[in-house]
């Protein structure tokens, strides 16, 4: 029997400690193109993903994967957004307060496109499930994304709609027992080519990987936050590592906490609190700190502030002036 065309990519990764190597960016593009076209067998896909997981993806591999995924997203070139925000981890210790930061930005002349996945890890809360609380919906196609952006300056699309094959692969997590490189590449896809991007990571090794991949992909203004639960949400009661891409220059810093003591975690996470908090019907010390610190970092990313202190003051003002009756 003739060798399957995809076998060579598995062999590159799995030829042993001395014989294996990372894929080049072009090889990664070709391999992911075959995967997204459905031209690989399930056995090959599982082997490929787990070999990458053990090795850990290189920035060149991730860049190639993202380039292939963008082609399959079929995003319109004429649709402009200011900020691409990826949300794929889900929250288990805190509510997704960062959604409120995104909605504040959308009230202040910033078009925010958010994309993500849900349901791949038990016990987590996903932003996609929170949208209905605010009268928002998941866009089913790019026409709806355009409509939502024009109406709300905010739109959300699931990876299941954007690149369905990637959505299928994300759901393999409970079958394989591990996350795969797809969880990483989806965070970096930026299908609409936004000038500014923000994403989150949990494991320390992935922060510089995201940063270097963004540089290869030509991102001009990028922010990677090692935030709560792997989402792009700064923790107000703990120092957080953040990494920047600014006009081709890479940098990193520790974002200092704004609360000196650790706050007690809620015993039960009630999603309804997000809406009540937006409306000013309830207070939440951690939530307010998370919204303001996350918002402040994004104001720097968007060139609306230059220093943390100034950004925090601006973020506090934007939060206090939010339209409480909007939702």
Secondary structure, 3 states (H helix, E strand, C coil): CCCCCCHHHHHHHHCHHHHCCCCCHHHHHHHHHHHHCCCCCHHHHHHHHHHHHHHCCCHHHHHHHHHHHHHHHCCCCCCCCCEEEEECCCECCCCCCHHHHHHHHHCCCCCEEEEECCCCCCCCECHHHHHHHHCCCEECCHHHHHHHHHHHCEEEEEHHHHCHHHHHHHCCHHHHCCCCHHHHHHHCCCCCCCCEEEEECCCHHHHHHHHHHHHHCCCCEEEEECCHHHCCCCCCCCCEEEEEEECCEEEEEEECCCCCCCCCCCCCCCCHHHHHHHHCCCCCHHHHHHHHHHHHHHHHHCCCCCCHHHHHHHHHHHHHCCCCCCC
